[in-house]
């Protein structure tokens, strides 16, 4: 399974050319997403702003996207050792190899416009709208902060 993440484009940097240890050069371009999500039970926001490097001939793939677009990025996570002053440090890189417009998946969640999706809209909460025992959102709690249970079931 490929590593993928969806979110809203926050930043698309200009391409830069950098030198390599072997004396050559390579071109890279960075993109940053807002891939924050909400806990469906509490509504708490979990912030997530990953940055991806597109390198070589893939830098041009970012030309067809702009800040605010919803996208899905396929990426590779790589690590390598680097010796500096007799000490080994490890460098991790997140390299994007494919970017495409975000597309929702069908699988049991329904939005107000009638389109079904199992993938929440980036940066917005989603909750199921089908089923017999729907709970209100946010959940109702009593004075001590415990969830209110309107039925007589023990769970």
C-alpha positions as CSV (number, residue, x, y, z in Angstrom):
1,X,0.0,0.0,0.0
2,X,1.3,3.4,-0.9
3,X,1.8,6.2,1.6
4,X,-0.9,8.8,0.9
5,X,-2.3,11.8,2.7
6,X,-4.9,14.3,1.7
7,X,-5.3,17.9,2.7
8,X,-5.5,21.5,1.7
9,X,-2.4,23.1,0.1
10,X,-1.0,25.8,2.4
11,X,2.3,26.6,0.6
12,X,3.9,25.8,-2.7
13,X,7.5,27.0,-2.8
14,X,9.5,27.9,-5.8
15,X,11.9,25.4,-7.2
16,X,15.5,25.6,-5.9
17,X,18.7,24.0,-7.3
18,X,21.0,22.5,-4.7
19,X,24.6,21.1,-4.9
20,X,25.2,17.4,-4.2
21,X,28.3,15.9,-2.4
22,X,29.4,14.4,-5.8
23,X,29.6,17.9,-7.3
24,X,26.3,17.7,-9.3
25,X,23.1,19.5,-8.6
26,X,19.5,18.6,-8.1
27,X,16.2,20.6,-8.1
28,X,13.6,20.4,-5.4
29,X,10.3,22.1,-4.6
30,X,8.5,21.9,-1.3
31,X,4.7,21.8,-0.7
32,X,3.0,22.0,2.7
33,X,-0.5,20.6,3.4
34,X,-3.0,21.3,6.1
35,X,-4.0,17.7,6.9
36,X,-5.5,18.5,10.3
37,X,-8.5,16.4,11.4
38,X,-11.1,16.3,14.1
39,X,-11.9,13.6,16.6
40,X,-15.5,12.5,15.7
41,X,-16.4,11.9,19.3
42,X,-15.0,15.0,21.0
43,X,-14.7,17.5,18.1
44,X,-11.1,18.1,19.2
45,X,-8.8,19.3,16.3
46,X,-5.5,17.5,15.8
47,X,-3.3,19.8,13.8
48,X,-1.1,18.3,11.1
49,X,1.0,20.3,8.6
50,X,3.4,17.9,6.7
51,X,5.9,19.2,4.2
52,X,6.9,17.2,1.1
53,X,9.8,17.6,-1.3
54,X,9.2,17.0,-5.0
55,X,12.6,16.5,-6.7
56,X,14.0,16.3,-10.2
57,X,11.5,16.1,-13.0
58,X,8.6,15.9,-10.5
59,X,8.9,19.6,-9.5
60,X,6.7,20.5,-12.5
61,X,3.8,18.4,-11.2
62,X,3.1,21.1,-8.6
63,X,2.6,23.7,-11.4
64,X,-1.1,22.7,-11.9
65,X,-2.0,23.2,-8.2
66,X,-2.4,26.4,-6.1
67,X,-2.8,27.3,-2.5
68,X,-6.2,26.3,-1.2
69,X,-6.6,23.2,-3.5
70,X,-7.6,19.9,-1.9
71,X,-5.1,17.3,-3.0
72,X,-3.8,13.8,-2.3
73,X,-0.1,13.2,-2.2
74,X,1.6,9.8,-2.6
75,X,5.0,9.9,-1.0
76,X,8.0,7.9,0.1
77,X,9.5,8.1,3.5
78,X,13.3,7.7,3.5
79,X,16.1,7.8,6.1
80,X,19.8,7.7,5.8
81,X,22.8,8.1,8.2
82,X,25.1,11.1,7.9
83,X,28.5,11.3,9.7
84,X,29.3,14.7,11.1
85,X,32.3,15.4,13.4
86,X,32.6,11.6,14.3
87,X,28.9,11.4,15.3
88,X,26.3,9.7,13.2
89,X,23.0,11.5,12.7
90,X,20.0,10.3,10.8
91,X,18.2,12.4,8.2
92,X,14.6,11.6,7.2
93,X,13.1,12.9,4.0
94,X,9.5,12.8,2.8
95,X,9.6,12.8,-1.0
96,X,6.4,13.2,-3.0
97,X,6.1,11.3,-6.2
98,X,2.5,11.9,-7.2
99,X,0.0,14.6,-6.5
100,X,-3.6,14.6,-7.7
101,X,-6.9,16.4,-6.9
102,X,-8.6,15.0,-3.8
103,X,-11.5,12.6,-4.6
104,X,-13.9,11.3,-2.0
105,X,-14.6,7.6,-1.5
106,X,-18.0,6.1,-1.2
107,X,-18.6,3.9,1.9
108,X,-21.3,4.7,4.4
109,X,-21.0,8.3,5.4
110,X,-23.4,10.8,4.0
111,X,-23.0,14.5,3.7
112,X,-25.7,17.1,3.7
113,X,-25.6,17.3,-0.1
114,X,-26.5,13.6,-0.4
115,X,-23.0,12.5,-1.6
116,X,-21.7,9.5,0.4
117,X,-18.1,9.5,1.6
118,X,-16.0,7.6,4.1
119,X,-13.2,10.2,4.0
120,X,-13.9,13.4,6.0
121,X,-13.3,16.7,4.3
122,X,-9.9,17.8,5.4
123,X,-10.1,20.3,8.3
124,X,-13.8,19.5,9.0
125,X,-15.6,17.0,11.2
126,X,-17.7,14.2,9.7
127,X,-20.2,12.0,11.3
128,X,-22.3,9.1,10.2
129,X,-25.9,10.0,9.2
130,X,-27.3,6.5,8.8
131,X,-28.2,4.0,11.5
132,X,-30.8,3.6,14.2
133,X,-28.8,4.9,17.3
134,X,-27.4,8.1,16.0
135,X,-25.8,10.2,18.7
136,X,-25.9,14.0,18.6
137,X,-22.6,15.9,18.0
138,X,-21.1,16.9,20.2
139,X,-22.2,14.2,22.6
140,X,-24.4,15.4,25.5
141,X,-22.8,15.2,29.0
142,X,-24.2,15.6,32.5
143,X,-22.9,18.1,35.1
144,X,-19.9,15.9,36.0
145,X,-18.9,15.5,32.4
146,X,-20.1,11.9,31.9
147,X,-21.9,11.0,28.7
148,X,-25.6,11.0,29.0
149,X,-27.2,7.6,28.0
150,X,-30.8,8.0,27.0
151,X,-31.5,4.2,26.6
152,X,-31.5,1.6,29.3
153,X,-28.7,-0.5,27.8
154,X,-25.6,-1.0,30.0
155,X,-23.2,-0.1,27.2
